[in-house]
Amino acid sequence: MIVPHLRCSLQGSFVALPTPFRNGEIDYAAFQTLIEWHVAEKTDGLVIAGTTGEAATLTDNERRGLFDAAVACARGRLPIVAGVGTNCTRTTIEMAKGAVSAGVAALLVVTPYYNRPSQRGLALHYGAVAEAVTKPIVLYNVPSRTGVDLQPETVSEVGERYPHVVAVKEALASTERVKRLVGETPCAVLCGEDGMIADFMSLGAVGVIGVVNNVVPGKVRELVRLAVPEGGNHVRAAMLVEELAPLVKDLFIETNPVPVKAALAAMKKCGDEVRLPLAPLADANRQKLEATLRACKLI
């Protein structure tokens, strides 16, 4: 059992959902199929239009359409978290307001990419977003993608000023970072690195926003509940980590979400089409990924 966090109700296994495409357009039928599958699998929540959702190549109207469709399809059966972050504070605020109007449960706001703001700039950016909306906000730190590292001191500053900044998705694969976030900030921690789920949970994280749970939602849901410091089952958690390791490795054999879309296509869940500048999975990597999926009895 995950110990409830004082300010964050977003706990457990949250899936960073890909955006299915067909002939260059959003495939809403496949999108709804994915949501229904996760409802059936008892996934704890979905993140729409995040990194895995190819947010960087979605138009503003497409993002809003996805938020509307996700909320309508979910019908309150699981929370929808909207990825609204951009590298422009004004645009992020506009996107956040649109997501709130759509009825999402919370907002995921990535650190502005390309601009490379200072920690002070990050604090001002997140403060401006928090001033504009009252929905729960999850900060998102992914230095490998954005070129900037959101420091615990900045998380603490923003979290202490705005109680509806409820969590940080931390994609830095560092146990020391997790310890600091858990111990020094008022925000909950959500794991953003699939290979570190058990480590994060053992140190006090409340869940994961992940990629691997796209293909094995039940096992990840189980893992986050068993890897907690107290009341879990560390033997079973270790077994799950070992089972998931080949999948985690191959789902990042090329840039996310290219491999996970290929995996879902092999599992007959949606197509594998991605938008340029991403390219389809290379043939050799596709063969390796599909061999892993067969070994895991997923295809």
C-alpha positions as CSV (number, residue, x, y, z in Angstrom):
1,M,0.0,0.0,0.0
2,I,1.3,3.5,-0.9
3,V,1.3,5.8,2.0
4,P,-1.0,8.8,1.2
5,H,0.7,12.1,0.6
6,L,-0.6,15.2,2.4
7,R,-1.2,17.2,-0.8
8,C,-1.0,14.8,-3.7
9,S,-3.8,12.4,-4.6
10,L,-2.0,11.3,-7.8
11,Q,-0.5,8.0,-6.7
12,G,0.3,4.7,-8.2
13,S,0.9,3.8,-11.9
14,F,0.2,6.6,-14.3
15,V,0.8,5.8,-18.0
16,A,2.4,8.3,-20.3
17,L,0.0,7.5,-23.2
18,P,1.2,7.8,-26.8
19,T,-0.8,9.7,-29.4
20,P,-1.9,7.3,-32.1
21,F,-1.7,8.6,-35.7
22,R,-3.2,7.4,-38.9
23,N,-2.1,9.1,-42.2
24,G,-0.7,12.1,-40.3
25,E,-3.9,12.7,-38.2
26,I,-4.8,11.7,-34.7
27,D,-6.4,8.3,-34.6
28,Y,-9.1,8.9,-32.0
29,A,-10.6,5.5,-32.3
30,A,-7.3,3.9,-31.3
31,F,-6.8,6.5,-28.6
32,Q,-10.1,5.6,-27.1
33,T,-9.2,1.9,-27.3
34,L,-6.0,2.5,-25.4
35,I,-7.9,4.4,-22.7
36,E,-10.5,1.6,-22.3
37,W,-7.8,-1.0,-22.0
38,H,-6.2,0.9,-19.2
39,V,-9.5,1.3,-17.4
40,A,-9.9,-2.4,-17.7
41,E,-6.4,-3.0,-16.4
42,K,-7.0,-0.7,-13.4
43,T,-4.3,1.7,-14.3
44,D,-4.3,4.5,-11.7
45,G,-4.2,7.4,-14.2
46,L,-3.2,8.6,-17.7
47,V,-0.9,11.4,-18.9
48,I,-2.0,12.9,-22.2
49,A,0.3,14.9,-24.5
50,G,3.4,14.4,-22.5
51,T,6.8,13.4,-24.0
52,T,5.5,10.0,-25.0
53,G,2.4,11.7,-26.5
54,E,4.7,13.5,-28.9
55,A,3.5,16.9,-27.5
56,A,6.3,18.7,-29.3
57,T,4.8,18.0,-32.7
58,L,1.1,18.4,-31.8
59,T,-0.7,21.6,-32.7
60,D,-2.5,23.5,-29.9
61,N,-5.8,22.4,-31.3
62,E,-4.7,18.8,-31.4
63,R,-3.7,18.9,-27.8
64,R,-7.0,20.4,-26.8
65,G,-8.8,17.8,-28.8
66,L,-6.9,15.0,-27.0
67,F,-7.8,16.5,-23.6
68,D,-11.4,16.7,-24.5
69,A,-11.5,13.2,-25.9
70,A,-9.6,11.7,-23.0
71,V,-11.9,13.2,-20.4
72,A,-15.0,12.2,-22.3
73,C,-13.8,8.6,-22.8
74,A,-12.5,8.2,-19.2
75,R,-15.8,9.4,-17.7
76,G,-14.2,9.8,-14.3
77,R,-13.1,6.2,-14.1
78,L,-9.4,7.3,-13.9
79,P,-7.8,10.7,-13.6
80,I,-6.5,12.4,-16.7
81,V,-3.4,14.5,-16.4
82,A,-2.8,17.0,-19.2
83,G,0.7,17.7,-20.5
84,V,0.6,21.5,-21.0
85,G,4.2,22.5,-20.8
86,T,5.9,24.4,-23.6
87,N,9.1,26.6,-23.8
88,C,6.9,29.7,-23.6
89,T,5.3,30.7,-20.3
90,R,2.4,32.5,-22.1
91,T,1.6,29.5,-24.3
92,T,1.9,27.1,-21.3
93,I,-0.7,29.2,-19.4
94,E,-3.1,29.3,-22.4
95,M,-2.7,25.5,-22.7
96,A,-3.2,25.0,-19.0
97,K,-6.4,27.0,-19.1
98,G,-7.7,25.0,-22.0
99,A,-7.0,21.8,-20.2
100,V,-8.8,23.0,-17.1
101,S,-11.8,23.8,-19.2
102,A,-11.7,20.3,-20.6
103,G,-12.1,18.9,-17.1
104,V,-8.7,17.2,-16.6
105,A,-7.7,16.2,-13.0
106,A,-4.2,17.8,-13.1
107,L,-1.6,19.4,-15.2
108,L,1.9,18.2,-16.1
109,V,4.3,21.1,-16.8
110,V,7.7,20.3,-18.2
111,T,10.6,22.7,-17.6
112,P,10.9,25.0,-20.6
113,Y,13.1,23.5,-23.2
114,Y,15.6,25.2,-25.5
115,N,15.5,28.5,-23.6
116,R,17.6,27.0,-20.8
117,P,16.3,29.3,-18.0
118,S,18.0,29.8,-14.7
119,Q,16.6,28.4,-11.5
120,R,15.1,31.9,-10.9
121,G,13.5,31.8,-14.3
122,L,12.1,28.4,-13.6
123,A,10.6,29.6,-10.3
124,L,9.1,32.6,-12.1
125,H,7.7,30.4,-14.9
126,Y,6.1,27.9,-12.6
127,G,4.8,30.7,-10.4
128,A,3.1,32.4,-13.4
129,V,1.4,29.1,-14.3
130,A,0.3,28.5,-10.7
131,E,-1.1,32.0,-10.5
132,A,-3.2,31.4,-13.6
133,V,-4.9,28.1,-12.7
134,T,-5.9,26.3,-9.5
135,K,-5.9,22.7,-10.7
136,P,-3.1,20.4,-9.2
137,I,0.2,20.9,-11.0
138,V,2.9,18.4,-11.4
139,L,6.4,19.8,-12.2
140,Y,8.3,17.8,-14.7
141,N,12.1,17.6,-14.7
142,V,13.7,15.8,-17.6
143,P,17.2,17.3,-18.2
144,S,18.1,14.9,-21.0
145,R,15.3,16.4,-23.1
146,T,15.2,20.0,-22.0
147,G,18.8,21.0,-21.3
148,V,17.9,22.3,-17.8
149,D,17.8,20.6,-14.4
150,L,15.1,21.7,-12.0
151,Q,16.8,21.7,-8.6
152,P,15.2,20.6,-5.3
153,E,15.6,24.1,-3.9
154,T,13.4,25.4,-6.7
155,V,10.9,22.7,-6.3
156,S,10.7,23.6,-2.6
157,E,10.4,27.3,-3.3
158,V,7.5,26.8,-5.8
159,G,5.8,24.1,-3.7
160,E,5.9,26.1,-0.5
161,R,4.4,29.2,-2.2
162,Y,1.7,27.3,-4.1
163,P,-0.1,24.4,-2.3
164,H,-1.7,23.2,-5.6
165,V,1.8,22.4,-6.9
166,V,1.5,18.9,-5.6
167,A,4.2,16.8,-7.1
168,V,7.3,16.6,-9.3
169,K,7.9,14.0,-12.0
170,E,11.6,13.4,-11.7
171,A,13.3,11.8,-14.7
172,L,16.9,12.1,-13.4
173,A,18.1,8.6,-12.5
174,S,19.5,9.6,-9.1
175,T,18.6,8.1,-5.7
176,E,20.3,11.1,-4.1
177,R,17.9,13.4,-6.0
178,V,14.9,11.4,-4.8
179,K,16.1,11.5,-1.2
180,R,16.4,15.3,-1.4
181,L,13.0,15.8,-3.1
182,V,11.3,13.6,-0.5
183,G,13.1,15.0,2.5
184,E,13.4,18.7,1.6
185,T,10.3,19.6,-0.4
186,P,6.5,19.7,0.3
187,C,5.8,18.0,-3.1
188,A,5.3,14.3,-3.7
189,V,7.7,12.5,-6.1
190,L,6.6,10.6,-9.2
191,C,9.2,8.4,-10.9
192,G,10.0,9.5,-14.4
193,E,12.7,6.8,-15.1
194,D,11.3,3.4,-15.8
195,G,14.4,1.5,-14.7
196,M,14.3,3.2,-11.3
197,I,10.6,2.6,-10.3
198,A,11.4,0.3,-7.3
199,D,14.3,2.5,-6.2
200,F,12.1,5.6,-6.2
201,M,9.2,3.9,-4.4
202,S,11.6,2.5,-1.7
203,L,12.7,6.0,-1.0
204,G,9.3,7.5,-0.6
205,A,8.0,8.3,-4.1
206,V,4.2,7.9,-4.5
207,G,4.1,6.5,-8.0
208,V,5.4,6.5,-11.6
209,I,4.6,8.3,-14.8
210,G,6.0,5.7,-17.1
211,V,6.4,4.2,-20.5
212,V,6.7,0.5,-19.8
213,N,3.2,0.4,-18.1
214,N,1.8,1.0,-21.6
215,V,2.5,-2.6,-22.4
216,V,2.4,-4.3,-19.0
217,P,0.0,-2.0,-17.0
218,G,-0.8,-4.7,-14.4
219,K,2.7,-5.5,-13.5
220,V,3.7,-1.9,-13.0
221,R,0.6,-1.2,-10.9
222,E,1.6,-4.1,-8.7
223,L,5.3,-3.0,-8.5
224,V,4.5,0.5,-7.2
225,R,2.5,-1.1,-4.4
226,L,5.0,-3.7,-3.4
227,A,8.2,-1.6,-3.6
228,V,7.2,0.8,-0.8
229,P,9.4,0.9,2.4
230,E,6.8,-0.5,4.7
231,G,4.0,-3.0,4.1
232,G,5.3,-4.1,0.7
233,N,6.7,-7.3,-0.6
234,H,10.3,-6.7,-1.6
235,V,10.9,-10.2,-2.8
236,R,8.1,-10.0,-5.3
237,A,9.0,-6.5,-6.2
238,A,12.6,-7.7,-7.0
239,M,11.1,-10.4,-9.2
240,L,9.0,-7.8,-11.1
241,V,12.0,-5.6,-11.6
242,E,13.8,-8.5,-13.2
243,E,10.9,-9.4,-15.4
244,L,10.5,-5.8,-16.5
245,A,14.2,-5.1,-17.2
246,P,14.3,-6.5,-20.8
247,L,11.2,-4.5,-21.7
248,V,12.5,-1.3,-20.1
249,K,15.7,-1.7,-22.0
250,D,14.1,-2.3,-25.4
251,L,11.4,0.3,-25.1
252,F,14.3,2.8,-25.1
253,I,16.3,1.2,-27.9
254,E,15.5,4.3,-29.9
255,T,14.0,7.6,-28.9
256,N,10.7,7.3,-27.0
257,P,8.0,6.9,-28.1
258,V,9.2,5.2,-31.3
259,P,9.7,1.7,-29.6
260,V,6.6,1.8,-27.5
261,K,4.5,2.6,-30.5
262,A,6.1,-0.3,-32.3
263,A,5.4,-2.6,-29.3
264,L,1.7,-1.5,-29.1
265,A,1.4,-2.1,-32.9
266,A,2.8,-5.6,-32.4
267,M,0.2,-6.1,-29.6
268,K,-2.6,-4.9,-31.9
269,K,-3.4,-1.9,-29.7
270,C,-2.7,0.9,-32.1
271,G,-0.5,1.8,-35.1
272,D,3.2,2.6,-34.9
273,E,3.1,5.8,-36.9
274,V,5.2,8.7,-35.5
275,R,5.6,12.3,-36.7
276,L,8.7,13.7,-38.2
277,P,11.4,14.4,-37.2
278,L,10.9,11.0,-35.4
279,A,11.4,8.1,-37.8
280,P,9.9,4.5,-37.6
281,L,11.8,1.9,-35.6
282,A,14.8,0.5,-37.5
283,D,14.2,-3.1,-38.8
284,A,16.9,-4.6,-36.6
285,N,15.6,-2.9,-33.5
286,R,12.1,-3.9,-34.4
287,Q,13.1,-7.6,-34.5
288,K,14.9,-7.3,-31.2
289,L,11.9,-5.6,-29.5
290,E,9.5,-8.2,-30.9
291,A,11.7,-11.0,-29.7
292,T,11.5,-9.5,-26.2
293,L,7.7,-9.1,-26.5
294,R,7.5,-12.8,-27.4
295,A,9.7,-13.8,-24.5
296,C,7.4,-11.8,-22.2
297,K,4.3,-13.5,-23.8
298,L,2.9,-10.2,-25.0
299,I,2.7,-11.2,-28.6
